[in-house]
Amino acid sequence: MLLIHCPNCGPRDETEFHYGGQAHVAYPEDPYALTDREWAEYLFYRENSRGAFAEMWSHSAGCRKWFNAVRDTATYDFTAIYPIGSPRPDTQGEVR
């Protein structure tokens, strides 16, 4: 069982959460000016790197609020939890 730390509710079972994709993907300033290829790249193309990866999560079976997390894609360990809209924290320090 994987425990995810909700910033509002505390540690909870992973089954209470919903993965929302890569964090920090900026919405295009003028989406109507994009070509079909550029729009498709915005919608569907995301990084898929091994190691620390910034993601969005929702506590869908709890407070229903969204937050960002840095998770190691190889070990599934969460190294940081932080609010939506905040910059990605340095994850070299203490594991949370």
C-alpha positions as a Markdown table, in Angstrom:
| # | Residue | x | y | z |
|---|---|---|---|---|
| 1 | Met | 0.0 | 0.0 | 0.0 |
| 2 | Leu | 1.3 | 3.4 | -0.9 |
| 3 | Leu | 0.6 | 6.3 | 1.4 |
| 4 | Ile | 0.2 | 9.8 | -0.1 |
| 5 | His | 0.4 | 12.8 | 2.1 |
| 6 | Cys | -2.5 | 15.1 | 1.4 |
| 7 | Pro | -1.5 | 18.7 | 2.5 |
| 8 | Asn | -5.0 | 19.1 | 4.0 |
| 9 | Cys | -5.9 | 15.7 | 5.4 |
| 10 | Gly | -2.6 | 14.1 | 6.1 |
| 11 | Pro | -1.4 | 10.6 | 5.0 |
| 12 | Arg | -4.0 | 8.6 | 3.2 |
| 13 | Asp | -4.1 | 5.4 | 1.1 |
| 14 | Glu | -3.3 | 5.8 | -2.6 |
| 15 | Thr | -6.8 | 4.6 | -3.6 |
| 16 | Glu | -8.2 | 8.0 | -2.4 |
| 17 | Phe | -6.2 | 10.0 | -5.0 |
| 18 | His | -6.5 | 10.7 | -8.7 |
| 19 | Tyr | -3.4 | 11.4 | -10.8 |
| 20 | Gly | -3.7 | 14.5 | -12.9 |
| 21 | Gly | -0.6 | 14.4 | -15.1 |
| 22 | Gln | 2.6 | 16.4 | -15.4 |
| 23 | Ala | 2.7 | 19.6 | -13.3 |
| 24 | His | 3.8 | 23.0 | -14.5 |
| 25 | Val | 2.5 | 22.7 | -18.1 |
| 26 | Ala | 1.7 | 26.3 | -19.1 |
| 27 | Tyr | -1.6 | 26.9 | -21.0 |
| 28 | Pro | -0.8 | 28.6 | -24.4 |
| 29 | Glu | -1.3 | 32.3 | -24.3 |
| 30 | Asp | -3.3 | 32.3 | -27.6 |
| 31 | Pro | -4.6 | 28.8 | -28.2 |
| 32 | Tyr | -6.4 | 29.9 | -31.3 |
| 33 | Ala | -3.1 | 30.9 | -33.0 |
| 34 | Leu | -1.7 | 27.4 | -32.6 |
| 35 | Thr | -1.5 | 25.0 | -35.5 |
| 36 | Asp | -3.1 | 21.6 | -35.1 |
| 37 | Arg | 0.3 | 20.0 | -34.5 |
| 38 | Glu | 1.2 | 22.6 | -31.8 |
| 39 | Trp | -2.2 | 22.1 | -30.1 |
| 40 | Ala | -1.8 | 18.3 | -30.2 |
| 41 | Glu | 1.7 | 18.7 | -28.7 |
| 42 | Tyr | 0.3 | 20.8 | -25.9 |
| 43 | Leu | -2.6 | 18.3 | -25.2 |
| 44 | Phe | -0.8 | 15.0 | -25.5 |
| 45 | Tyr | 3.0 | 15.3 | -25.4 |
| 46 | Arg | 4.5 | 15.1 | -21.9 |
| 47 | Glu | 7.8 | 14.3 | -20.4 |
| 48 | Asn | 8.3 | 10.7 | -19.4 |
| 49 | Ser | 11.6 | 10.9 | -17.5 |
| 50 | Arg | 13.0 | 8.4 | -15.0 |
| 51 | Gly | 13.5 | 9.8 | -11.6 |
| 52 | Ala | 12.1 | 12.9 | -9.8 |
| 53 | Phe | 9.0 | 14.1 | -11.7 |
| 54 | Ala | 6.6 | 16.9 | -10.8 |
| 55 | Glu | 2.9 | 15.8 | -11.0 |
| 56 | Met | -0.6 | 17.0 | -10.1 |
| 57 | Trp | -2.7 | 15.0 | -7.7 |
| 58 | Ser | -6.3 | 15.3 | -6.4 |
| 59 | His | -7.5 | 13.9 | -3.1 |
| 60 | Ser | -10.7 | 12.8 | -4.8 |
| 61 | Ala | -12.1 | 10.7 | -2.0 |
| 62 | Gly | -11.2 | 13.2 | 0.7 |
| 63 | Cys | -11.0 | 17.0 | 0.6 |
| 64 | Arg | -11.2 | 17.0 | -3.2 |
| 65 | Lys | -8.4 | 19.6 | -3.5 |
| 66 | Trp | -5.6 | 19.5 | -6.0 |
| 67 | Phe | -1.9 | 19.7 | -5.1 |
| 68 | Asn | 1.5 | 19.1 | -6.8 |
| 69 | Ala | 4.0 | 16.4 | -5.8 |
| 70 | Val | 7.4 | 15.4 | -6.8 |
| 71 | Arg | 7.5 | 11.6 | -7.2 |
| 72 | Asp | 10.4 | 9.3 | -8.2 |
| 73 | Thr | 9.0 | 7.4 | -11.2 |
| 74 | Ala | 11.4 | 4.5 | -10.5 |
| 75 | Thr | 10.7 | 4.0 | -6.8 |
| 76 | Tyr | 7.3 | 5.7 | -6.5 |
| 77 | Asp | 8.6 | 7.6 | -3.5 |
| 78 | Phe | 7.1 | 11.1 | -3.0 |
| 79 | Thr | 9.9 | 13.6 | -2.1 |
| 80 | Ala | 7.8 | 16.8 | -1.9 |
| 81 | Ile | 4.2 | 17.9 | -1.7 |
| 82 | Tyr | 3.4 | 21.6 | -2.5 |
| 83 | Pro | 0.4 | 23.8 | -3.5 |
| 84 | Ile | -0.7 | 24.3 | -7.1 |
| 85 | Gly | 0.8 | 27.5 | -8.4 |
| 86 | Ser | 4.0 | 27.2 | -6.3 |
| 87 | Pro | 7.3 | 26.6 | -8.0 |
| 88 | Arg | 8.8 | 23.1 | -7.8 |
| 89 | Pro | 10.8 | 22.8 | -4.6 |
| 90 | Asp | 14.4 | 21.6 | -4.4 |
| 91 | Thr | 14.1 | 17.9 | -3.6 |
| 92 | Gln | 17.7 | 17.3 | -2.7 |
| 93 | Gly | 16.9 | 17.8 | 1.0 |
| 94 | Glu | 14.7 | 15.9 | 3.4 |
| 95 | Val | 12.2 | 13.4 | 2.1 |
| 96 | Arg | 8.6 | 14.0 | 3.0 |
